[in-house]
């Protein structure tokens, strides 16, 4: 009988520092499909957490559950952000409480320019970074401020999607596959931006199939396998552990 290696010694153990975002025994479903199966993890203020795993492991479901989207349904568990019970909130209430989700499909609004997409994000408080500050962060967006957002390149749309999240006064940035389909030079640019955002004190959860790039950026990593946590520890430990990467990330 084959016994899978046990990499879970660090899983589900709280860090000594107080958590900024905590997920406690969260169970999430799409209809009858049981996707996230009782996970626990903490994120500390100002850190980047890489949420990793193979396709179908439950990464996007976890992000959407934290953001309190209509789907999936969180049937059990608690989610706390800075002492606020997100599990009792709707998606728009969670956004007002400080969650900024950048979805995989970017959701740029057709018919609106770059600047109109950003202004729409600030139509109601709480307002975050100013539009000019966002253009300083993403000069390409400043150059294309009057261009319709959906006509931008894929990399520029990703920049706009991140900028739109930062236009709100958020506490945690949730990024779902920000590097997907992008040329390496654009990935470098977005990674540089995320490092700068971290320097400003932003807390980030990053879901990314390009696990090595995510681990090189992150402070810590949580690895999911079929909806359960199999590793919770430092990003450096995953980079150094070839057996762990082969078992759960295939890299």
C-alpha positions in Angstrom: 0.0 0.0 0.0 1.3 3.5 -0.9 1.3 5.9 1.9 1.4 9.6 1.0 4.1 11.7 2.6 2.8 13.8 5.5 3.6 17.4 5.0 0.8 18.6 7.3 2.8 19.0 10.5 2.5 22.8 10.2 -1.0 22.8 8.9 -3.8 24.5 10.8 -1.5 25.8 13.6 -1.8 29.4 14.5 1.3 31.6 14.3 2.5 33.2 17.5 1.8 36.7 16.1 -1.9 37.8 16.2 -3.8 37.1 13.0 -5.2 39.9 10.9 -7.4 37.5 8.8 -8.5 34.1 10.2 -10.4 31.3 8.6 -11.8 28.8 11.1 -13.2 25.4 10.0 -14.6 26.7 6.7 -16.7 24.3 4.6 -17.8 25.5 1.1 -20.1 24.0 -1.5 -21.2 24.6 -5.1 -24.6 23.1 -4.9 -24.1 19.5 -3.7 -20.3 19.6 -4.5 -18.3 19.7 -1.4 -15.2 21.7 -2.3 -13.5 23.3 0.7 -13.5 20.8 3.6 -12.9 22.3 7.0 -9.8 24.5 6.5 -8.1 26.7 9.0 -5.4 29.3 8.4 -4.3 32.7 9.5 -2.9 35.7 7.5 -0.8 38.3 9.4 -1.0 42.0 8.7 1.4 43.2 5.9 2.3 39.7 4.7 1.8 38.0 1.3 0.3 34.5 1.6 0.5 32.2 -1.4 -2.5 29.9 -1.6 -1.3 27.0 -3.8 -2.4 23.6 -5.1 -3.2 21.8 -8.3 -6.2 22.6 -10.5 -9.4 21.7 -8.6 -7.7 21.9 -5.1 -10.1 24.6 -4.0 -8.0 27.7 -4.2 -10.5 30.0 -6.1 -13.3 28.6 -4.0 -11.4 29.6 -0.9 -10.9 33.2 -2.2 -14.5 33.5 -3.2 -15.7 32.2 0.2 -13.6 34.7 2.0 -14.9 37.5 -0.2 -18.5 36.2 0.6 -19.6 35.8 -3.0 -23.0 34.3 -3.6 -21.3 31.2 -4.9 -19.9 29.1 -3.3 -22.0 28.7 -0.2 -20.2 28.6 3.1 -22.2 26.2 5.1 -20.0 26.1 8.2 -17.1 28.0 9.8 -16.0 31.5 10.6 -14.0 34.2 8.8 -12.6 37.1 10.8 -10.9 40.3 9.4 -9.4 42.7 12.0 -12.0 41.5 14.6 -14.9 41.8 12.1 -17.0 38.6 11.4 -17.0 38.4 7.6 -19.0 35.1 7.8 -22.0 37.2 8.9 -21.7 39.6 6.0 -22.8 39.7 2.3 -20.2 40.3 -0.4 -20.8 44.1 -0.5 -20.6 44.3 3.3 -17.3 42.3 3.2 -16.0 44.7 0.5 -16.9 47.7 2.8 -15.2 45.9 5.6 -11.9 45.9 3.6 -11.8 43.0 1.2 -10.7 43.7 -2.4 -11.1 40.7 -4.7 -9.3 40.7 -8.1 -11.0 37.8 -9.9 -9.4 35.6 -12.5 -11.6 37.1 -15.3 -10.7 40.7 -14.3 -14.3 41.9 -14.8 -13.4 45.1 -16.6 -16.7 47.0 -17.3 -17.4 47.3 -21.1 -18.1 50.8 -22.5 -16.1 52.6 -19.8 -12.6 54.0 -20.2 -9.7 53.2 -17.8 -10.4 56.3 -15.8 -14.2 55.7 -15.7 -13.6 52.2 -14.4 -11.4 53.7 -11.6 -13.8 56.5 -10.8 -16.7 54.0 -10.6 -14.8 52.1 -7.9 -14.7 55.3 -5.9 -18.4 56.3 -6.3 -19.0 55.5 -2.6 -16.8 55.4 0.4 -14.4 54.1 1.7 -12.1 55.5 -0.9 -8.5 54.3 -1.2 -5.6 55.4 -3.4 -6.2 58.5 -5.5 -6.4 58.0 -9.2 -3.2 59.9 -9.8 -1.4 57.7 -7.2 -2.7 54.7 -9.1 -1.3 56.1 -12.4 2.0 56.6 -10.6 1.9 52.9 -9.7 0.8 51.8 -13.2 2.1 54.4 -15.7 0.6 52.5 -18.6 -2.9 53.1 -17.3 -2.2 56.8 -17.1 -1.1 56.8 -20.7 -4.4 55.0 -21.7 -6.7 56.7 -19.3 -9.2 57.6 -22.1 -9.1 54.2 -23.7 -11.9 51.8 -23.2 -10.8 49.3 -20.6 -11.8 46.1 -22.4 -9.6 47.1 -25.4 -6.4 47.0 -23.3 -3.9 44.2 -23.5 -4.3 41.3 -21.1 -1.5 42.6 -18.9 -2.9 46.1 -18.9 -6.4 44.8 -18.0 -4.8 43.0 -15.1 -3.2 46.2 -14.0 -6.5 48.0 -14.2 -8.2 45.3 -12.2 -5.6 45.6 -9.4 -5.8 49.4 -9.5 -9.5 49.3 -9.3 -9.3 47.2 -6.1 -6.7 49.6 -4.6 -9.0 52.5 -5.5 -11.1 51.3 -2.5 -9.8 51.6 1.1 -9.0 47.9 1.5 -7.3 45.9 4.2 -6.7 42.6 2.3 -6.1 42.2 -1.4 -7.3 38.9 -2.8 -5.6 38.0 -6.2 -6.8 35.1 -8.3 -4.3 34.0 -10.9 -2.9 37.5 -11.7 -0.1 36.1 -13.9 -2.3 33.8 -16.0 -1.7 34.2 -19.8 0.8 37.1 -19.4 4.2 37.4 -20.9 7.2 37.1 -18.5 8.0 40.8 -18.8 4.5 41.7 -17.8 4.6 39.2 -14.9 7.8 41.0 -13.8 6.0 44.3 -13.8 3.1 43.1 -11.8 5.3 41.4 -9.3 7.2 44.6 -8.9 3.9 46.4 -8.2 2.9 43.8 -5.6 6.2 44.2 -3.8 5.6 48.0 -3.7 2.0 47.4 -2.5 3.4 45.2 0.3 5.9 47.9 1.3 2.8 50.2 1.8 1.6 47.7 4.4 -1.0 45.9 2.3 -1.9 42.3 3.3 -2.3 40.0 0.3 -3.5 36.5 -0.5 -2.2 35.3 -3.9 -3.6 32.3 -5.8 -1.3 31.4 -8.7 -0.6 28.4 -10.8 3.0 29.7 -11.4 3.9 28.5 -8.0 7.6 29.2 -8.1 6.9 32.9 -8.9 4.3 33.1 -6.2 6.6 31.5 -3.6 9.4 33.9 -4.5 7.1 36.8 -3.8 5.3 35.4 -0.7 6.2 35.3 2.9 4.2 32.2 3.7 2.4 29.5 1.8 -0.7 27.4 2.3 -1.1 24.3 0.1 -4.5 22.8 -0.6 -5.2 19.3 -1.9 -8.8 18.2 -2.6 -10.2 20.9 -0.4 -8.0 20.3 2.6 -4.8 22.0 3.9 -1.7 19.8 3.6 0.9 22.4 4.3 1.0 25.7 6.2 4.4 27.3 6.6 7.1 29.5 5.1 7.3 30.0 1.4 11.0 29.4 1.6 10.4 25.9 3.0 8.3 25.0 0.0 10.9 26.3 -2.4 13.5 24.1 -0.6 11.4 21.0 -0.4 11.4 19.2 -3.8 9.3 16.2 -2.4 6.6 18.6 -1.3 6.4 20.4 -4.6 6.3 17.1 -6.5 3.6 15.7 -4.4 1.2 18.7 -4.4 2.3 21.3 -7.0 4.0 19.1 -9.7 6.8 21.7 -10.2 
